[in-house]
């Protein structure tokens, strides 16, 4: 069993706590013959000014599977999701370190990335309207 430790902010955004998450390997199945990693983050850190919101997030999401992010309000779920289509670029003072790869292409360190095309491929739907 793989183990990953994530540091997430408390709902009050004042301190952080460490949460150990255990992942069981996805078994090979006829419905997922090649188990292709579609989305991947590697040592992802995100800052809002001096506030360190995401700390060292490394994970992969397989093609043709469903991944759910479940946690309390304010723990970083939406912040992480916004990194997948670079919506955080629209927020002043945001700094991102690490890598986010889609189809093995780094969306933060690629000179030929078209952000409009990325956002067409990686759509977001939120409870409240976002710009």
Secondary structure, 3 states (H helix, E strand, C coil): CEEEEEEEECCCCCCEEEEEEEECCCCCECCECCCCEEEEEEEEEEEECCEEEEEEEEEEEECCCCCCCCCCCCCCHHHHHHHCCCHHHHCCCEEEEEEEEECCEECCCCCCCCHHHHHHHCCCCCCCCCC
